[in-house]
Amino acid sequence: MKNIVPIFTLFLLLLSCGGDKNVSIDTLIDDGDLDKLRSKKTAISSELKALNEQVKRLDSVIAVLDADTKLPLVSTFEVSAQNFQHFLELQGDVATKQNVLIYPEMAGTLQRVYVTEGDKVTKGQLLGIIDDGGMANQLAQLKTQATLAETTYQRQKRLWEQKIGSEIQYLQAKTNYEATISGVEQAERQLSKSRLTAPFTGIIDDVIKDQGTVVSPGPGAEVFRIVNLSDMYITVDVPESYLGTITKGSMAKVYFPVLGDSIKTAIRQTGNFINPNNRSFSVEIPVPNKNGSIKPNLSARVTINDYTNANALLVPQSVISENAEGEQYVYIAENPTEEMQGTAKKRIVITGKTQGRFVEILSGLSAGELIIQEGARTVKDNQDVQIIK
């Protein structure tokens, strides 16, 4: 190749000095004969074209004979079937169904408060007492009357069974006893309203009213807030296009950016209604909270497994190109030799879902084929390549 350039230059010099055997280009220019100039140009162009063809033939022969010819360097990886899981990413907030404000059911002075903020309480535990205004004494009197009424009733019953006394006396004693018992039960129910108890096992999140405060039923009269941090959940809106792939039991991962922690769980419930405003359905995901670090309204990122293929063919997205027709393709290295030389072949592929930097290949590739990775953007179809080990 080094000898061809000087020869080609010399040939052009000779053409410039000769042509039409003895007439030089300078002479033709001085004469100004347009026809002769055009004829000379045509002759030189024909000779130049023939010389270019000879140079191309020489280049091709040199490329074959030259042992030092450099092939494009590429790296490859073997396509293999592997497990592929696709996840839908959503945003949600933590909530709990057991987040309750406790209101008084009767008016009076908050006589005693037995808990403080942060205390763990069990269902039914006494949290506070409202002054009953002497209702406990009235109940004690009613119970005494009930005891007497019961004694009278039992005595009249025995006499009536022995046919002693009148029926009216027996019925009066029975009615009086039943009325007294009813009065006791009603008084007990009324007195129980003075006792504020925990409706479920949880944690006292806030003591809103201080001991000695006068309270009464109604808005703004809440005394305690109690929450259960062991039964947390997240509700997210899922696009309706995933209705057939995201169902009850689908695996989910919840990440809490503030805590820097994540948990694995599964969908507990899916909604049966498509929201017409955003074309989505709701999904409820339970959130275990063993150490109590997860709080209501905490932001979370939710990833739900909507697709799994145990024998997927995955390739990096960086090796996939697209032609003018919109077809996606990759290059594979065919027939690699012991010297790791092969031939680049373009292969049209159909892709599926993407996760991270990998994309699933649905058709166009087979397990065991060598995909060109580094150098995939520079090789051409049917080009010989050198594979880097």
FENBEL-V207946 format. One line per field, one symbol per residue. ss: DSSP state (h for helix, s for strand, l for the rest). psi: psi as a letter, one per 30 degrees, with the letter a starting at -180 (. if undefined). A space follows every 50 residues. Layout:
ss->???
psi->???
//
This chain:
ss->lhhhhhhhhhhhhhhhhlllllllhhhhhhhllhhhhhhhhhhhhhhhhh hhhhhhhhhhhhhhhllllllssslsssllssssssssssssssssllss sssllllssssssllllllssllllsssssllllhhhhhhhhhhhhhhhh hhhhhhhhhhhlllllhhhhhhhhhhhhhhhhhhhhhhhhhhllssslll lssssssllllllssllllllssssssllllsssssssshhhllllllll ssssssllllssssssssssllllsllllsssssssslllllllllllss sssssssssssssssshhhlsslllllsssssssllllllssssssssss sssssllssssssllllllssslllllllllllssssll
psi->eefeeeeeeeeeeeeffbkhdfkleeeeeeegjeeeeeeeeeeeeeeeee eeeeeeeeeeeeeefjfgkklkklllkkklklkkkkkkklklkklkfijk kklkflklkjekkfllkfkkllkfkkelkkkfhgeeeeeeeeeeeeeeee eeeeeeeeeefghklleeeeeeeeeeeeeeeeeeeeeeeeefffkjlkfl kakjekjeklkfkkllklkggkelkkljgfillkklkkkffgeffjlkfk klkkkjeefhlllkalkekklgkjjfeghllkkkjkjkieggfklkgkkk kkkkjfkkjfhkjklkfffklkafggkkllkljlhklfghkakkkkjklk lblkjbglkkjelfllkfljkkdkgfffllkgkklkkk.
//
